[in-house]
Amino acid sequence: MGRKILEAIIKDGQLKHVEGALPSGEIKVHLIYDMEEPSDGGEIIKILGETSGIYSDIDAASEARNLRQEWERNLDK
């Protein structure tokens, strides 16, 4: 089974916006959502400070490319 990730906005239990087109018919989804978003730039800087350097020896571009290929495998386009 292939997977595709789209950003969507659900407000008051109703789908309000989807980043891309959804396939026709019925689809099974797993919703993974952020409980809280950083409230301001200061919070974002704090998070970056806490997490920077954890994976300093990893090529982020290569890892992102590999993850995207894994997520999108076996998809009919």
ABEGO torsion letter per residue (X at the ends): XBBBBBBBBBBGGBBABBABBBBBEBBBBBBBBBABBBABAAAAAAAAAAABGAAAABBAAAAAAAAAAAAABGBBX
